[in-house]
C-alpha cells in the first residue's frame, strides 16, 4: 500500500524498493522503516513509500464515511450558496455534482489522499472541497463531458496536496508578508504535489495537470513554468479561477475579501490572468451577495440574503433585520429587490 511519509510512525516494512529518480535503490523491499529513515527520505524529496499489507494503516471506516458526508454537504451548500441560477437548473447541477463526488470518493486511492490532506490541515481540506464544488458547477454549465467534469473534480480535490509537505507555520501566512525563501517554499507545493502523484495510474493526466498548473496565469505571470494562455488547458483554467476565488473569500495566503469585490477583481482580469470564457460563465453563475450574507441597503437597513433572483446577481431577496434607525423588526419581513426598485444594496458585512 502506498503511504505518504507524514503517515509513517516507524516500524513499517517496505513492500517495494525505494528508488531515486535515476533508478538507484535507496532502501530495498523488506526493510523495516526507522524514524531517522523518514527524515532522510524527506530530504531526498521522496514523498511516499509502499509498505506491506499486514502493517498498513487502513482508513477508519468511520472517518471515511465522515469525509463522504462532509463532501456531500459542502458541495451542496457551496453550489446553493453561490449559484443564482433557476431552481430547476440548480437542482440538476447539484444532482450531477453529488453523483460525481460520490463516484470519485468510492475510489480508495482518492479517499486515501483526501484523508491525508484532512489529517494534515482542515483549512486546506475545506478549501479543496469548496474549489471542487465551484469547479464542477462551472464545468457542467460550460457543457463539458462527464469524464472531464469528473477529472476536474478529482484534480480540484487534490490540487493542494503538496501543501501537506509545507511547514505548518507557513499555511496561515499572508504571502505578501513572507520572505523570498518562504514564498518559494509555499509555491513549491505544486511541484511537490505533482511529484507525489505523477506515476499513479489511477489518476488521469488531466487531473495531474490541474495539480501542477493551477497557479499558472494566462499572461504568463503564474508559476511554476510561467505558461501562457495557449499552453494552459481549459480544465486547469477553471480550477485556477475557482481556487483564486476561494482563496480570496476565505483569506488563504491573502487578506480575506468580500465576495462582490473578489468577483469584480476576477472580471477585471478576464483575458489577462484568467480565461475570458471561464470568467464569463463564473460571473453569470456566482452570486455577488451569496445566501447568508448580511447587507446594508441604501436606506441604512440591515438584512440577510435568503434567496437569489435568477439572472439578477445584485438584486436578491433579503430578510430585514433592523430598520434605518437600527431597531429590530418585530415581524418577519422579506424584500425582493427586483420588485422594490428604489432599494438596493450599498454594502455587505463580513
N, C-alpha and C positions, 0 to 999 in steps of 0.2 A: 504494500500500500504506500502511495506517495504521501509524505508528510513534510510540511514546511518546517524549517529549523526552529522557529519560535514555539512549535508544539512539542518539541523534544524535551525530555527531562533527564536523559541519560539512562543507560541500561538497555535500550532498544537494540535489536540485532538487525544488521543490514540484510535486505533481501537481494539487492543488486549492488554491483560495484559502483562506487562514487568516482566519476571520471572528470578530468579537466576538459576544457574546450578542445584541446588537441588530442584527446583520447587517452591520456596517461591515467592509470589507475591510482587514485589517491587513497582510497580505503576499499579493500576487497569485500565481496559479499561474505556474510558470516561474522564480520567484525561487530563486537559489542561497543556501542557508542558511549564514549566518556564525555563528561561535561566540557573538558578542555578541547575535545574534537569539534564540538559545536561552534565555539568561538573561532577556531581556526578555519572551519569551513565558511563561516560568515565573512571572514577577512578575505577569503579567496573568491568571494562573490558567488558562492554556491548556495542556493536558496532552499533546496528541498532534497530529500533522500527517500529511498524506498526501504521500508522496514518489513520484517516478516509478520505474517498474519497473526501468529499467536501472541505477539506483543503489540499489535496495532491498537490505536485508540479510535474506536468507532464512535461516531457522533451519537450522543444520548438521544434516544427516540423522542423524549420529551422536548429536548432542545430543538430537534429537527421539526417537530410539529409546531413549536412556538415560532420558529423562523418562518415557516409557511404561512401561519396565521397572520403574523406581523406584516409580511409582504403583501398578502391579500388586502389587509385593512389599509395599509399605507397607499397601495396602488389605487384602490377605490376612492379613498379620501382625497388623494392628490389630484386625481382626474376630476372629481366632483368639485373640489375647491377652486381649481384654477380654470376649468373649462367654462365657457359661456355659450356653448353650442346648445341646440334644442334638446329636449328631453329624450326623444327617440334616438337621435344620434349619440347622445351621451350614454344611454343605456347600452347601445350596440358597441361603442368603443370600450366601455368598462367591461362588458362581457368578453370581448375578444382579448383584452388585456389580461383579465383573470385567467382565461384558458391558457394563454401563452405562459404566464408566470407559473401557473400550476404545473404545466408540462415541463418547463425547464428545471423547476425545483424538485421534480421527481428523479432527476439525474443525480446520482451520488457525488459525481465529480463537481458539479456546480454547487450543490449543497455544502460539500466539504469546504470549498473555497470561500463561499459566502459566510460560513460559520467561522472561518479563520479571521475574516475581516471583523465580524461581530465581536469575537473574543478579544481582539486587539483594541478596537475603538468603536464605541456605539455611534459616535458622531459620523465617522466615515461610513459605517453600515447604513445609518439612516439616510445620509446624503446619497449613497449609491442606489437605494430603493427609490428615492424621490426622482433621481435622474432617469432611472429605468422607466418609471411611470410616465414622466413627461415625454421621454423619447419615443416610447411605444405609442402614446397618443398622437404625436406628430407624424410618426411613420405611417400609422393607419390612415390619418387624414390626408397624407400625401399619396396614398394609394399603392404603397409598396407591398410586395408579395409577403405572404405569411412567413415564408422562410427567412426573408430579410428582416422582417419585424422581430422574429424570434432571435436572430443573431444580434440585432441591436439591443434586445432586452438582456441577453447574456453578457454582451460586451459592456453594457451600462452597469449591470450588477457588479462586474469585476473590474471596471475601468480604473479604480483607485486601489487595487490590491497591492500595488507597490508601496503604498503608504504604511502597510504592515511592517515594513523594514526600516522606516524612517524613525529616528529618535522621538519618543513620546512628547518631549517638551516643545518640539517644533510644530506639532499638529494644531495647536491652538493659536499660533502666532499670525499677526498681520504681516504678510510677505514684504510690505513696504518698509517695515522696521527691521527686517532681517539683514544680516551681513551678507556679503557676496558669497561666502562659503556656505552659509545656511540656505541661501536661495538655490545654489547649485545642488545642495543635498535634498531639498524639497523637490526640485524639478527632476531629480534622478528617479523619482518613483515611476515614471512612465517606462524608462528603460528596464528598471528592476522588475516591474510588473510583467512586461513583455517577456523578459528573460525567464521568469519563473514558469510561464505557460507556453512558451514558444514551441516546445516539442510535444505538447499534449494533442493527441489526435482527436479527442472528443470535442475540442474547441475549434470552431471554424476560423479560417483565415480572416474573414470579415470581422469577427469578434476580436481576434488578436490585433488587427489593425486599429480598432477602436481603443484598445488598451494602450497601444504605443503612441497614437497620434491625436488623442482628444484635446491636446493643448496646442495643436497646430492652428494657424490662422490664415485666412485667405490672402492677406497681404504679405505673408512671409515673416510676420513678426513673432510667430509662436515657437514652440520647441517640441521635440529635441532636434529636428532636422531642418527647421525653418522652411517647411514646404509651402508652396503657393497653391492657390485655389484649384488649378487643374491637376494637381498631384494628390489632392485630398479626396477620399471617397465621400459620396453623399451621406452614407450611413454614419461616418465619423463626424461629418459636419453637423448632423442632427444632434448627436451626443455632445459635441463641443458646445453648442448653443445652450442645451439644457443644463449641462454642467456649470457653465458660467452663470446662468440664471440662478440656479440653486445656491451656488457659492456666494453670490452677492446678497440674495434674500436672507440667507441664514448666517452670513458672516464667516465663511470658511476661507481662511487666509486673506481676508479682506474685511473692512468695516461693513456691518450689516446695513442694508439699504431697503427702502420701501419698494414694493412690487412695481408700482407705477413708474418710479424713477429708473428701475432696472430695465423695464420694457422700453422706456424712452431711450436709454443708452443703447440697447441692442438694436433698436430700429435705426438709430443714428449710425450704427456700424454695419448696416446692410450693404453688401458689395464692397466692404472694406475688410473688416476682420471676419465677418460671417456671411455665409451664402445667402443671397437675396431671396431665393425660393424658400429656404428654411425660415428666415426671418418673417417673410410674408405670412406663411402658414401659422407660425408661432403667434404673431400679432393678431391674427384672425381667430386664434383659439384660446389664448390665455387672458383671463380677466385682469384688468388693471386694478380692480378692487375685489380680491377674492372673497368668497363667503367666509364670514367670521371676522372680517376686517372692520375695525372701528373707524368711523369717518366723521368729519366736521363739515357741515353744509355752509353755504354762503349766508345763511340766516343764523349762524352760530349754534345750530342744534347739533347734538351728538347722536349718532345712530350706529347700528351694526348691520353689515350687509348680510342678508339672509338668502337671497336668490339672485340669479343673473337674468338679464334680458338678452335673448338671442340677438346677435349681431350689434349689440349696443354695449360695448365693454365699459364705458364710463358712466352708464346710467342704469345701475342695478336697482333692486328693491331693497329698501333698508327699514329695519325696525327702529323706531325712535326711542331713545333712552332719556335724554334731557332736552328741555326746550332752550330757547335763546337766552333765558335768564339763568340757566344752569339747574333748573328744578326738574326732578324726575317726573316722567309721565305716570299717571295713576292707572292708565289703561294701556292695553296692547295696541299700538298704532304702527301700521306699515305705510310707507310712502313709495310709490312706484315712480321713479324719476323719468320714465318715458311718458308718464301722464301729467305729472306736475312739472311743467316746463320752466317754471320760474325758480325751481330748486335745483341746485347742482352741488356736487362735492367739491369743497375747497381744498381739503387735505385729508390724509389718513393719519391714524395714530398708531405708532409702532407698538 
